[in-house]
Each structure stands twice: as C-alpha cells, then as structure tokens.
Amino acid sequence: MNALLEREIRSYLETKKALVFNDKRGNRNAIKDTLVKMGVRPQNIFLEKHFKNAKQVLLNEHPEIIVSEFQVFDDYGLELSRLQMEILNDITKKIFIIVTNNATQAAVADAAEEEVEAFLVSPI
C-alpha cells in the first residue's frame, strides 16, 4: 500500500471508536488486532459477545465502526446497523462490516438491504 495512503487511513482511524460483536473470542481478538494495526486505538475498541451488551455500548459510545457477526444465537447483527444509523448524526461516517460463516443468499441479501459496507465470509 502506498505510504501516503496508509498514513491517511491511520490518521482517519485513530480518532474512531469501534465495536466488535462476535460470540467467538478468537474472532473478536483477531478483528481487534486488525483494527489496531490499521490505526484504531486499543482503548477505543469494544469487544462484546452478547447482543444486549453490544447494544448498550452502541448507545453509550456511538462507535463509527462496527464489525459484527451476522447472527449470534437469536440476535442479528444487522439490528446494530439500524441502531447505528439512528444514533450517528452523519451516516456517511458509519462503517458497518459483517464477518460471518453464514454466506447464504438470504444472509447476503439481508446485508445488502441494510447498506452494509462489507460482507466478509470467515474464516478470514
């Protein structure tokens, strides 16, 4: 990657808050490590296994970046996307990424309807 572009990305991300919602600790930690390498400050990354805790972080911290599993137990990560859009004043500053092993056509279609910025199939 171009050094200038890399600096610009790091500069942009260093002020952002991120929420990682995933039921697998290894996935949460791998995503956190990636975000840190990209420039997000570790203290600005919130890792949550349970939906109600993730929702509370979203309501309290207003993270611009959310990396979520498509579905954890009976809860859907896309609900966080809807809530994020309601909370943020400028939806052009939101980044919502689904990381999942559920690559069914229905899951991809649901994500597309919610204007998810990226849909990644794990393991990544």
C-alpha positions in Angstrom: 0.0 0.0 0.0 1.1 3.5 -0.8 2.8 5.0 2.3 0.8 8.3 2.0 -2.5 6.4 1.8 -1.5 4.2 4.8 -0.8 7.4 6.8 -4.1 8.9 5.8 -6.0 5.8 6.8 -4.2 5.6 10.2 -4.9 9.3 10.7 -8.6 8.8 10.0 -9.0 5.7 12.1 -7.1 6.9 15.2 -10.0 9.1 16.3 -12.7 6.5 15.7 -14.4 4.1 18.1 -15.1 0.5 17.1 -17.5 -2.2 18.4 -16.8 -5.8 17.6 -19.8 -8.1 18.2 -19.0 -11.8 17.9 -19.6 -14.8 20.0 -16.2 -16.3 19.4 -13.3 -14.9 21.4 -10.7 -15.7 18.8 -12.6 -13.8 16.2 -13.1 -10.8 18.4 -9.4 -10.7 19.2 -8.3 -11.2 15.6 -10.6 -8.4 14.5 -9.3 -6.1 17.3 -5.7 -6.8 16.3 -6.5 -5.9 12.7 -8.2 -2.7 13.7 -5.2 -1.7 15.9 -2.8 -2.4 13.0 -4.9 -0.2 10.8 -4.8 2.7 13.3 -7.7 2.4 15.8 -6.6 3.0 19.3 -7.0 -0.1 21.5 -8.9 1.8 24.2 -11.4 2.8 21.5 -12.3 -0.8 20.6 -15.1 -2.5 22.5 -15.4 -6.3 22.3 -18.8 -7.8 23.0 -20.1 -11.4 23.0 -23.7 -10.7 23.9 -26.1 -8.6 21.9 -27.6 -6.6 24.8 -24.1 -5.6 25.8 -23.2 -4.6 22.3 -26.4 -2.6 22.0 -25.5 -0.8 25.3 -22.0 0.1 24.0 -23.5 1.4 20.8 -26.0 3.6 22.8 -23.3 4.9 25.2 -20.2 5.2 23.0 -21.6 5.8 19.5 -18.9 3.9 17.6 -18.5 4.8 14.0 -17.1 1.4 13.1 -19.0 -1.9 13.9 -17.7 -5.3 12.9 -20.4 -7.8 13.6 -21.3 -11.5 13.2 -24.5 -11.9 11.1 -26.3 -13.9 13.8 -25.4 -14.7 17.4 -27.9 -17.1 18.9 -31.3 -15.4 18.3 -29.9 -12.0 17.7 -29.0 -10.4 14.4 -26.0 -8.0 14.0 -28.0 -6.1 11.4 -30.1 -4.7 14.2 -26.9 -2.9 15.3 -26.6 -1.4 11.9 -30.1 0.0 12.1 -29.5 1.5 15.5 -26.1 2.9 14.4 -27.8 4.7 11.6 -30.4 6.2 14.0 -27.6 7.3 16.5 -25.0 8.9 14.3 -25.7 12.4 13.1 -23.9 11.8 9.8 -24.4 8.3 8.3 -21.7 8.9 5.8 -19.2 8.4 8.7 -20.5 5.0 9.7 -18.7 1.8 8.8 -20.6 -1.5 9.3 -19.0 -4.8 8.4 -20.4 -8.2 8.7 -17.9 -11.1 9.3 -19.7 -14.4 9.2 -19.6 -18.0 8.1 -23.2 -17.7 7.0 -22.9 -17.0 3.3 -26.4 -18.0 2.3 -28.1 -16.0 -0.4 -30.6 -14.8 2.2 -27.9 -13.5 4.5 -26.2 -11.6 1.7 -29.5 -10.2 0.5 -30.4 -9.0 4.1 -27.0 -7.3 4.4 -27.3 -5.6 1.1 -30.7 -4.2 2.1 -29.2 -2.6 5.2 -26.4 -0.9 3.1 -23.6 -2.8 4.9 -20.2 -1.5 3.8 -18.7 -5.0 3.6 -19.8 -8.7 3.9 -16.8 -10.9 4.7 -17.0 -14.7 4.9 -15.0 -16.2 7.7 -12.6 -17.6 8.4 -10.7 -14.6 7.1 
